[in-house]
Amino acid sequence: MLLLSLAVTSIVGTVIPQNENPAAYFRAYGEFVYKLFDLLGIFDMYHSWWFQFLILLLTINIVVCSIDRLSATWKIIFVKNPLFNLSRFRTLSQKEIFTGKQSPEELSTKYETVISRQFGYTRVEETDKGLCIFAEKWRWTRFGVYIVHFSVILLLLGGLIGSFFGFEGFAIIPEHEKINSLRIRNTDQVRALGFEVLCDDFNISFYDNGMPKEYRSSLTIIEHGKPVYKKDIIVNNPLRYKGINIFQSSYGKMPSGALQNKKIHKKDPSEDITLNFDSKESGKAYKIKAVIGKPVDIPEDLGKFVIIEYRKSAEFGGQNIGQTYLGILTPKDKEPVNIMLPLHFPNFDKMRRGAVVISVAEQETKIFNPGEKSDQRYYTGLQITKDPGVWVVYTGFIGMIIGIFITFFMSHQRMCIEIVKSGKNSQVMVSGTSNKNKLAMQNKVKQMAEKLINL
């Protein structure tokens, strides 16, 4: 039931896109279904309490099942003198019988030397009819399934550790400035990094058609006021420091009103962004100047809004909507909402059906053209993640590979060579068994018989 529940919910988490813009969910499912799914955490299902609870139950289930079978396996593996049932070997259908020309004692001495080279444990016993050589190897391979079980537990625990103690967020750093915190994804929560990240420089190159070819941020990690690590990052080549990963995610131009370093760029109010805030309740419209990265208060106690990013070319529903500002609206006593403000679609935010409709009234920031020289600064958009469970997951993957190899390609093998006096000669029976891969054991019995015949 647990596996079936996880399979069904994982299908749901695949069919319904995760961590999308709430407005897109609202349009797709309507108000009632949207509120229901939001309450159940369907839109961020893999971090929901009930999915984590299912993972925890599966972990407990695997542990209990493993412990339940462990005692019997333990007795087989950790025994000094294993028990052999001769009658069982005699009744095996797959065995080889031949005649030896020496006495059972002489043959036993010769055969034991050969068998001990291939098997870790051998002993000779007297039987009611003669002598018998028992041999076995790879008792420990019965632990293969437990290694697989333990690796699954590590994978599950690693996922839970990352879910509980990890984070994913973003930060914007203008050139020549630094940050020491980030904003957690899809929330208004701010988390301290424990160090500072300085953007020394930002560079971008373009294709001939004007599309960005590569954007590169030169970053410096600063601790206690001293630089401790430097690296240039590009897309898919992050900076990693103390378990925190910093990815190149986006970029944009900083309006001069947002710049803090006035030696580099003078403040020019004409380059501020003017936003419209239309209140549905009162019908009033408000114009407020804003700059990237600085929250503004919305009148009528409607919350706060902050522009976090400018994109020269954004997509919505698979369509290019052109130049767009991305922001976060935090209504009073409600969850934060991601907002898209396309410059060419001023009524775009009306589709969200919120208490306030936001649009760009004026935007005079000059857009950069390829090859154009400009002294205006860029900002770099960084995706910052931390997953303390990742090494637990890696260990689980390695353990699973080892466990599966042991489980499917190795087995606990037992062999019996019975030597019985038959007139002047001796009759030899070679038989063997294993807990897995019976066919391979049959071939091994034949090979051993041929080797003993030729002695």
C-alpha positions in Angstrom: 0.0 0.0 0.0 2.8 2.4 0.8 4.6 1.7 -2.6 1.3 2.1 -4.4 0.5 5.3 -2.6 3.9 6.8 -3.4 3.6 5.7 -7.1 0.1 7.3 -7.4 1.2 10.6 -5.7 4.4 10.7 -7.7 2.3 10.5 -10.9 0.2 13.4 -9.6 3.4 15.4 -8.9 4.5 14.7 -12.5 1.2 15.6 -14.2 0.7 18.8 -12.2 3.7 21.1 -12.7 5.4 21.9 -9.4 6.3 25.4 -8.0 4.7 27.3 -10.9 3.2 30.8 -10.6 0.0 30.7 -8.5 -1.8 32.8 -11.1 -1.2 30.0 -13.6 -2.7 27.4 -11.2 -5.7 29.7 -10.6 -6.5 30.1 -14.3 -6.0 26.3 -14.9 -8.1 24.9 -12.1 -10.4 27.6 -10.9 -10.8 29.0 -7.4 -12.2 26.0 -5.6 -9.7 23.4 -6.9 -6.9 25.9 -6.6 -7.6 26.4 -2.9 -8.0 22.6 -2.3 -4.8 21.8 -4.0 -3.0 24.6 -2.3 -4.3 23.3 1.1 -3.0 19.8 0.3 0.3 21.1 -0.9 -0.1 19.6 -4.3 1.7 22.5 -6.0 4.9 21.7 -4.0 4.0 18.1 -3.3 7.5 16.7 -2.6 7.9 19.1 0.3 4.4 18.5 1.7 4.0 17.0 5.2 1.9 14.1 4.0 4.4 13.0 1.3 7.3 13.3 3.8 5.2 11.2 6.1 4.7 8.5 3.4 8.5 8.4 2.9 9.0 8.1 6.7 6.5 5.2 6.8 8.3 3.4 4.0 11.6 3.8 5.7 10.2 2.3 8.9 8.6 -0.5 6.9 11.9 -1.5 5.2 13.7 -1.4 8.6 11.0 -3.7 10.2 11.0 -6.2 7.3 14.8 -6.4 7.3 15.0 -6.9 11.1 12.3 -9.6 10.9 14.4 -11.7 8.5 17.8 -10.8 9.8 18.0 -13.4 12.7 17.7 -16.4 10.3 20.3 -14.9 7.9 22.6 -14.1 10.8 22.6 -17.7 12.0 23.6 -18.9 8.5 26.4 -16.3 8.0 28.0 -16.2 11.4 28.5 -19.8 12.3 31.8 -21.4 12.9 31.0 -24.9 11.7 28.0 -24.8 9.2 25.7 -27.8 9.1 25.5 -29.9 5.9 22.6 -32.2 5.2 24.2 -35.1 3.2 20.9 -36.6 2.3 19.8 -33.4 0.6 22.9 -33.4 -1.6 22.2 -37.1 -2.5 18.7 -36.3 -3.7 19.7 -33.4 -5.9 18.8 -34.0 -9.5 21.8 -32.3 -10.9 24.9 -34.2 -9.8 27.9 -35.9 -11.4 28.9 -39.5 -10.6 32.1 -41.1 -11.7 34.6 -43.9 -10.6 38.0 -43.2 -9.1 40.8 -45.8 -9.1 42.1 -45.1 -5.6 40.8 -45.6 -2.1 38.4 -43.1 -0.5 41.2 -41.9 1.8 43.7 -41.2 -1.0 41.1 -39.5 -3.2 39.9 -37.4 -0.3 43.4 -36.0 0.3 43.8 -35.1 -3.4 40.3 -33.7 -3.8 40.4 -31.5 -0.7 43.5 -29.7 -1.9 41.8 -28.8 -5.2 38.5 -27.8 -3.6 40.1 -25.6 -1.0 41.6 -23.4 -3.7 38.1 -22.4 -4.9 36.1 -22.5 -1.6 36.8 -20.5 1.5 35.6 -23.3 3.9 36.2 -27.1 3.6 36.0 -30.0 5.9 36.1 -33.8 5.6 33.7 -36.1 7.4 33.2 -39.8 7.7 29.8 -41.0 6.6 27.9 -44.3 6.8 29.3 -45.3 3.4 32.7 -43.6 3.2 34.0 -40.1 3.3 32.5 -36.8 2.3 34.1 -33.4 1.6 31.9 -30.4 2.3 32.8 -26.9 0.9 31.2 -23.5 0.8 31.9 -19.9 -0.1 30.4 -16.4 -0.1 28.1 -16.9 2.9 28.3 -13.2 3.3 26.5 -12.6 0.0 23.2 -13.2 1.8 23.7 -9.7 3.1 23.3 -8.3 -0.4 19.6 -7.8 0.0 20.2 -6.0 3.3 22.7 -3.7 1.6 20.0 -2.8 -1.0 17.5 -2.2 1.8 20.0 0.0 3.7 20.8 1.9 0.6 17.1 2.6 0.0 16.8 3.8 3.5 19.8 6.2 2.9 18.1 7.5 -0.2 14.9 8.2 1.6 16.7 9.7 4.6 18.8 11.9 2.3 15.6 13.2 0.7 14.1 13.9 4.0 17.2 15.7 5.3 17.3 17.8 2.2 13.6 18.6 2.5 13.8 19.6 6.2 17.2 21.3 6.4 17.9 22.3 2.8 16.7 25.4 1.0 16.4 26.9 -2.5 16.2 30.6 -3.1 17.5 33.4 -5.2 19.5 36.6 -4.8 20.2 39.6 -6.9 23.6 41.3 -6.7 24.5 44.5 -8.6 28.0 44.7 -10.0 30.5 45.8 -7.3 28.1 45.1 -4.5 27.6 42.2 -2.1 24.8 40.3 -0.3 24.8 38.1 2.8 21.3 36.6 2.5 18.8 35.1 0.0 15.1 35.0 -0.4 13.6 31.5 -0.2 11.8 30.3 -3.3 8.0 31.0 -3.4 8.1 32.6 0.1 8.9 36.0 1.6 11.4 34.3 4.0 14.9 35.6 4.1 17.8 33.3 5.1 21.3 34.3 6.1 24.2 32.7 4.2 26.8 33.0 7.0 29.2 34.8 4.6 29.1 37.5 2.0 29.0 37.2 -1.8 30.6 40.0 -3.8 29.9 40.4 -7.5 33.2 41.8 -8.8 32.1 41.9 -12.4 29.4 40.8 -14.8 30.0 40.1 -18.5 27.6 39.1 -21.2 28.2 38.1 -24.9 25.6 37.8 -27.6 25.0 35.8 -30.8 24.6 37.8 -34.1 20.8 37.6 -33.7 20.9 39.4 -30.4 20.2 36.4 -28.2 22.5 36.0 -25.1 25.3 33.6 -25.8 26.9 33.5 -22.3 26.7 35.5 -19.1 29.4 35.3 -16.5 29.6 36.5 -13.0 32.9 37.0 -11.2 32.1 36.2 -7.5 34.2 36.5 -4.3 33.3 34.9 -1.0 34.0 37.1 2.0 34.2 35.9 5.6 35.1 38.2 8.5 35.9 41.0 6.1 38.5 39.0 4.1 38.1 37.3 0.7 38.4 33.5 1.0 37.4 32.2 -2.4 36.9 33.5 -5.9 35.3 32.0 -9.0 33.7 33.0 -12.3 30.4 31.2 -12.7 28.3 30.6 -15.8 25.1 28.6 -16.4 25.7 24.9 -15.3 29.0 25.8 -13.7 28.2 26.9 -10.1 30.3 28.1 -7.2 30.2 25.6 -4.3 31.2 26.7 -0.8 30.5 25.1 2.6 27.7 23.0 1.1 26.0 26.0 -0.6 25.7 26.0 -4.4 25.5 29.3 -6.2 24.2 29.0 -9.8 24.1 31.6 -12.5 20.4 32.1 -13.2 19.6 35.4 -14.8 20.7 39.0 -15.3 19.4 42.5 -16.0 20.3 46.1 -16.0 20.2 48.1 -12.7 18.2 51.3 -12.9 20.5 54.0 -11.6 18.1 54.9 -8.8 18.8 51.5 -7.3 22.5 51.9 -7.3 24.3 52.3 -4.0 27.8 53.1 -5.4 27.3 56.7 -6.6 31.0 57.0 -7.6 30.2 54.6 -10.4 26.8 55.9 -11.5 24.9 59.0 -10.6 21.3 58.7 -9.6 18.9 59.6 -12.4 15.2 59.5 -11.3 14.0 59.4 -15.0 15.3 55.8 -15.1 13.1 54.6 -12.2 10.3 52.2 -12.9 6.8 53.6 -12.2 4.2 51.0 -11.3 0.4 51.2 -11.3 -1.5 49.6 -8.4 -5.2 49.4 -9.1 -7.3 48.5 -6.0 -10.4 46.5 -6.8 -12.1 47.3 -3.5 -11.9 51.1 -3.7 -11.4 51.5 -7.5 -8.5 53.8 -6.9 -5.2 53.7 -8.9 -1.8 54.5 -7.4 1.4 55.3 -9.1 4.6 54.4 -7.2 8.2 54.5 -8.3 10.1 51.3 -7.7 13.6 50.0 -8.3 14.8 46.4 -8.6 15.4 44.7 -5.3 13.7 47.3 -3.0 10.2 46.5 -1.7 7.4 49.1 -1.9 4.4 49.4 0.4 1.0 49.2 -1.5 -1.6 51.7 -0.3 -4.8 50.5 1.4 -2.8 48.0 3.4 -2.7 45.7 0.4 0.8 44.4 1.1 4.2 44.8 -0.3 5.7 44.4 -3.8 9.3 44.0 -4.9 10.7 43.7 -8.4 13.3 41.0 -8.4 14.3 40.6 -12.0 14.2 42.1 -15.5 14.1 39.8 -18.5 14.6 41.0 -22.0 12.7 38.0 -23.3 10.3 36.0 -21.1 7.9 33.1 -21.8 4.4 32.4 -20.6 2.4 29.4 -21.6 5.0 28.6 -24.2 4.7 32.0 -25.8 7.3 34.8 -25.9 5.8 37.8 -24.1 8.9 40.1 -24.6 10.4 42.4 -22.0 9.1 41.5 -18.6 9.7 42.4 -15.0 9.3 39.6 -12.4 8.3 40.4 -8.9 6.9 39.1 -5.6 3.6 40.4 -4.2 3.2 39.7 -0.4 -0.5 40.5 0.5 -1.2 41.1 4.2 -1.7 37.8 6.1 -1.5 35.8 2.9 1.1 33.7 1.0 3.5 35.6 -1.4 2.6 35.5 -5.1 5.0 35.5 -8.0 4.0 38.3 -10.5 4.9 38.8 -14.2 4.7 42.3 -15.6 5.2 42.3 -19.4 5.8 45.7 -20.8 3.7 45.0 -24.0 0.7 43.6 -22.0 -0.3 46.2 -19.4 -3.5 44.2 -18.4 -1.6 41.0 -17.9 -1.9 40.9 -14.1 -5.8 41.1 -14.3 -5.8 37.4 -15.1 -4.6 36.7 -11.5 -7.9 38.1 -10.1 -6.2 39.5 -7.0 -7.2 42.4 -4.8 -4.8 44.6 -6.5 -3.8 44.7 -10.2 -0.2 45.7 -10.9 1.2 47.0 -14.2 4.2 49.0 -15.4 3.1 52.6 -16.0 6.5 54.0 -17.1 9.8 52.4 -17.7 12.5 54.5 -19.1 15.5 52.3 -18.4 17.5 52.0 -21.6 17.6 48.4 -22.9 21.1 47.2 -23.9 21.7 46.4 -27.6 24.5 44.0 -28.6 27.7 45.7 -29.3 26.6 48.9 -27.7 29.0 50.4 -25.1 27.4 51.5 -21.9 28.6 52.5 -18.4 25.3 51.3 -16.8 25.7 48.4 -14.4 24.2 45.0 -14.6 22.9 42.9 -11.8 23.4 39.1 -11.7 20.5 36.8 -10.6 21.7 33.9 -8.6 20.0 30.7 -7.7 21.3 29.5 -4.3 20.7 26.0 -3.0 21.8 23.9 -0.1 21.0 20.2 0.3 22.8 18.6 3.3 21.3 15.3 2.4 23.0 15.0 -0.9 26.0 13.0 0.3 23.6 10.6 2.1 21.8 10.2 -1.2 25.2 9.6 -3.0 26.2 7.0 -0.4 22.8 5.3 -0.9 23.3 5.2 -4.7 26.8 3.6 -4.3 25.4 1.2 -1.7 22.6 0.2 -4.0 25.0 -0.5 -6.9 27.1 -2.7 -4.7 24.1 -4.4 -3.1 22.5 -5.1 -6.5 25.7 -6.5 -7.9 26.1 -8.9 -4.9 22.4 -9.8 -5.0 22.3 -10.7 -8.7 25.8 -11.8 -9.6 27.0 -13.5 -6.4 25.5 -16.4 -4.4 26.1 -18.5 -1.3 27.5 -21.8 -2.9 27.8 -25.2 -1.2 29.4 -28.3 -2.7 29.6 -31.9 -1.6 32.0 -34.6 -2.8 31.0 -38.0 -1.5 33.5 -40.9 -1.9 32.3 -44.4 -1.4 34.3 -47.7 -1.6 33.1 -49.8 -4.6 35.2 -53.0 -4.9 38.7 -52.1 -5.7 37.7 -48.6 -6.8 35.7 -45.7 -5.4 32.5 -44.2 -6.5 32.5 -40.3 -6.4 29.5 -38.1 -6.4 29.8 -34.4 -6.9 26.8 -32.2 -6.2 26.2 -28.6 -5.2 23.6 -26.0 -4.4 23.3 -22.3 -4.1 20.7 -19.8 -2.8 20.5 -18.2 -6.3 21.4 -18.8 -9.9 20.9 -22.6 -9.9 22.0 -23.0 -13.5 25.4 -21.5 -12.9 25.9 -23.8 -9.9 25.0 -26.8 -12.2 27.8 -25.7 -14.6 30.2 -25.4 -11.6 29.4 -28.9 -10.5 30.2 -30.2 -14.0 33.4 -28.3 -14.2 34.5 -29.6 -10.7 33.7 -33.2 -11.7 35.8 -32.9 -14.9 38.7 -31.4 -12.9 38.6 -34.2 -10.3 38.3 -36.9 -13.0 41.5 -35.7 -14.6 43.5 -35.8 -11.3 
